[in-house]
Amino acid sequence: MTVLNGKYPLIKLESGITVVNFGSPHSYTFDTDEVLDACSNDVAKTMMLDKNHSGIANVIIDTADSRLNVAIPKDKIEHWQGYVLQNHPAYDSCKMWLDVFINYQISSEIEDDIVRIAEMDIVNIILVPYPVMNAWEYETKLQREIVDQLGNDALVKFTDVWQFALLKMRTCHLKDRVTKIIYSDRFCSSSEALQSEIERKTLTLVRNGD
């Protein structure tokens, strides 16, 4: 079974839980021997996160305790050694490496598809790669902070959509590192999703007068 015109494989487990594979080109084998099929390579590539790279060059001068840190501009990442030597020619013979920091960002394609899947009543869990959930969680938290400051009704509705999607998003929980078999009844969630669920239940209680 699939959703969104065959893009994302879906499985209803023996437990009754319905799980969607969002973007992984690898299949998932559960500890019940049930298998959630892989996404096609084209879908996996299309649903890759946007990457915003930054880097810090570490130059070892004499020992590990004597180090020069050089911030590398984004447009110099590919030729970072040349940038370091151009600005610090005295360290030509030193050992050095680049620490890369990647700020993953949700593309509009990912946003559209996850929101559409989350709105499907039959879907209980959207299984996503960890970087996707991490980036989605970060964006949702940022939106919450902005809404709290501005209190704009339009922003509240927009943020609610992201929070609702996050409630269904999970990453797999490995049962066996060697075979890569995952649990069928345990998934990894996010702290922001937990907070959103608590607030949603609290709001429901208030509205119902309980």
C-alpha positions as CSV (number, residue, x, y, z in Angstrom):
1,M,0.0,0.0,0.0
2,T,1.1,3.6,-0.6
3,V,-0.2,7.1,-0.1
4,L,0.1,10.3,-2.2
5,N,-0.1,8.7,-5.6
6,G,2.3,5.9,-4.8
7,K,5.1,8.1,-3.4
8,Y,5.2,6.8,0.2
9,P,4.8,3.1,1.2
10,L,2.4,2.4,4.0
11,I,1.8,-0.7,6.2
12,K,-0.9,-1.6,8.7
13,L,0.9,-3.7,11.4
14,E,-0.7,-6.7,13.1
15,S,-1.2,-4.4,16.1
16,G,-3.4,-2.2,14.0
17,I,-0.9,0.7,13.9
18,T,-0.5,2.2,10.4
19,V,3.0,3.4,9.6
20,V,4.2,5.5,6.5
21,N,7.8,5.5,5.3
22,F,8.6,9.1,4.5
23,G,11.6,9.4,2.3
24,S,13.8,6.5,3.2
25,P,15.2,4.5,0.3
26,H,15.6,1.6,2.6
27,S,12.9,-0.8,3.8
28,Y,12.1,-1.3,7.5
29,T,11.8,-4.8,9.0
30,F,9.9,-5.0,12.2
31,D,10.4,-7.5,15.0
32,T,7.1,-9.1,13.9
33,D,8.7,-9.9,10.5
34,E,6.5,-7.4,8.8
35,V,8.2,-5.2,6.3
36,L,7.5,-1.5,5.4
37,D,8.7,-1.0,1.8
38,A,11.4,1.5,0.7
39,C,10.7,4.7,-1.1
40,S,12.0,5.0,-4.7
41,N,15.4,6.6,-5.2
42,D,13.7,9.5,-6.9
43,V,11.4,10.2,-4.0
44,A,14.3,9.9,-1.5
45,K,16.3,12.4,-3.4
46,T,13.4,14.8,-3.8
47,M,12.7,14.7,-0.1
48,M,16.2,15.5,1.0
49,L,16.6,18.4,3.4
50,D,18.0,21.7,2.3
51,K,21.5,22.0,3.7
52,N,23.1,25.2,5.0
53,H,26.8,24.5,5.7
54,S,29.2,26.4,7.9
55,G,32.6,25.4,9.0
56,I,35.4,25.9,11.5
57,A,39.0,25.0,10.5
58,N,41.1,23.5,13.3
59,V,44.8,24.1,12.8
60,I,47.2,22.2,15.1
61,I,50.2,24.4,15.7
62,D,52.4,22.5,18.1
63,T,50.3,20.2,20.1
64,A,46.7,19.4,20.6
65,D,46.6,22.2,23.2
66,S,48.0,24.7,20.8
67,R,45.3,25.3,18.2
68,L,44.1,28.0,15.9
69,N,40.4,28.1,15.0
70,V,39.5,29.8,11.7
71,A,35.8,30.5,10.8
72,I,35.3,29.5,7.1
73,P,32.9,31.6,5.0
74,K,30.1,29.5,3.3
75,D,31.5,30.2,-0.2
76,K,34.9,28.9,0.8
77,I,33.9,25.6,2.3
78,E,35.0,23.5,-0.7
79,H,38.5,25.1,-0.7
80,W,38.9,25.8,3.0
81,Q,42.6,24.9,3.2
82,G,43.4,27.5,0.6
83,Y,41.4,30.1,2.6
84,V,43.3,29.2,5.8
85,L,46.8,29.4,4.1
86,Q,45.9,32.6,2.3
87,N,45.1,34.3,5.6
88,H,47.6,32.4,7.8
89,P,50.5,31.4,5.6
90,A,52.8,30.8,8.6
91,Y,50.8,27.6,9.3
92,D,51.5,25.9,6.0
93,S,53.1,22.8,7.5
94,C,50.6,22.4,10.3
95,K,48.0,19.6,10.5
96,M,44.5,20.8,10.0
97,W,41.0,19.7,9.5
98,L,37.5,21.2,9.0
99,D,34.6,20.8,11.4
100,V,31.4,21.1,9.4
101,F,28.2,22.2,10.9
102,I,25.0,21.6,8.9
103,N,21.8,23.4,9.5
104,Y,19.1,21.3,7.9
105,Q,16.1,23.2,6.6
106,I,12.6,21.9,5.6
107,S,11.9,22.4,1.9
108,S,8.4,23.4,0.7
109,E,8.1,19.9,-0.9
110,I,8.7,18.1,2.4
111,E,6.4,20.5,4.3
112,D,3.6,20.0,1.8
113,D,3.8,16.2,1.8
114,I,4.2,15.7,5.5
115,V,1.2,18.0,6.3
116,R,-0.9,16.1,3.8
117,I,0.0,12.7,5.2
118,A,-0.5,13.9,8.8
119,E,-4.1,15.0,7.9
120,M,-4.9,11.4,6.9
121,D,-6.9,9.8,9.6
122,I,-5.7,6.3,8.7
123,V,-2.1,7.2,9.4
124,N,-0.8,6.8,12.9
125,I,2.9,7.2,12.5
126,I,5.0,9.0,9.9
127,L,8.4,7.3,10.0
128,V,11.0,9.9,9.1
129,P,14.9,10.1,9.2
130,Y,16.2,11.7,12.4
131,P,17.4,14.9,10.6
132,V,13.9,15.5,9.3
133,M,12.3,15.2,12.7
134,N,15.0,17.3,14.2
135,A,14.7,20.1,11.6
136,W,10.9,20.0,11.9
137,E,11.0,20.1,15.7
138,Y,13.4,23.1,15.6
139,E,11.1,25.0,13.2
140,T,8.0,24.2,15.2
141,K,9.7,25.4,18.4
142,L,10.8,28.6,16.7
143,Q,7.2,29.2,15.5
144,R,5.8,28.6,18.9
145,E,8.2,31.2,20.4
146,I,7.2,33.8,17.7
147,V,3.5,33.1,18.3
148,D,3.9,33.5,22.0
149,Q,5.4,36.9,21.4
150,L,3.1,38.2,18.7
151,G,-0.2,36.3,19.3
152,N,-1.2,36.5,15.7
153,D,-4.2,34.3,14.9
154,A,-2.9,33.5,11.4
155,L,0.4,32.4,12.8
156,V,-1.3,30.3,15.5
157,K,-3.2,28.3,12.8
158,F,0.0,27.9,10.8
159,T,1.9,26.7,13.8
160,D,-0.9,24.3,14.8
161,V,-0.5,22.5,11.4
162,W,3.2,22.0,12.1
163,Q,2.6,20.8,15.7
164,F,-0.1,18.4,14.6
165,A,2.3,16.9,12.0
166,L,5.0,16.6,14.6
167,L,2.6,14.5,16.8
168,K,2.6,11.8,14.2
169,M,6.3,12.0,13.3
170,R,8.6,9.3,14.7
171,T,12.0,7.8,14.0
172,C,12.6,4.0,14.2
173,H,13.9,2.4,17.4
174,L,16.4,-0.3,16.6
175,K,16.0,-3.7,18.3
176,D,19.1,-5.2,16.7
177,R,22.0,-3.1,15.5
178,V,23.4,-5.8,13.3
179,T,20.2,-7.0,11.5
180,K,18.7,-3.5,11.6
181,I,15.4,-4.9,12.8
182,I,13.2,-2.3,14.5
183,Y,10.5,-2.5,17.1
184,S,6.9,-2.6,16.0
185,D,5.7,-1.2,19.3
186,R,8.4,1.4,20.2
187,F,9.3,4.5,18.3
188,C,11.4,7.6,19.1
189,S,9.5,10.8,19.5
190,S,10.6,14.4,20.2
191,S,10.3,16.6,23.3
192,E,8.5,19.3,21.3
193,A,5.9,16.7,20.2
194,L,5.4,15.7,23.9
195,Q,4.9,19.4,24.9
196,S,2.5,20.0,22.0
197,E,0.5,16.9,23.1
198,I,0.3,18.0,26.7
199,E,-0.9,21.5,25.7
200,R,-3.4,20.0,23.2
201,K,-4.9,17.8,25.9
202,T,-5.0,20.7,28.4
203,L,-6.7,22.9,25.9
204,T,-9.3,20.2,25.2
205,L,-10.0,19.8,28.9
206,V,-10.5,23.5,29.3
207,R,-12.9,23.7,26.4
208,N,-14.9,20.8,27.7
209,G,-15.0,22.4,31.1
210,D,-13.3,19.4,32.9
